């Protein structure tokens, strides 16, 4: 798998989305060209986790004129935020990890910065 380089610019994009959505968890994709796509968090308790519907992923990619059937999933990262400060993936995150994707959690700190953790 090819994970994106976490540049300051990319981390700032993720931080902005995480801050906008806080106190709920933000979720989305990072594409091979460093585009950050936010997706709806469908969890019934979005302050404590996220649920992602495949249909939302498909619609987002189609909206960008990306053919769902031609996607190289190894070049895409599924990311989500931990606005409450829990650094790294939770047990639930690890349990629900999809082997075909890169996974990243960005933790918001008290001073509004992010701590990225691959898992």
Secondary structure, 3 states (H helix, E strand, C coil): CCCCCCCHHHHHHHHHHHHHHCCCCCEEEECCCCCEEEECCCCCCCCCCCCCCHHHHHHHHHHCCCCHHHCCHHHCEEEEEECCCCCCCCHHHHHCCCCCCEEEEEEECCCCCEEEEEC
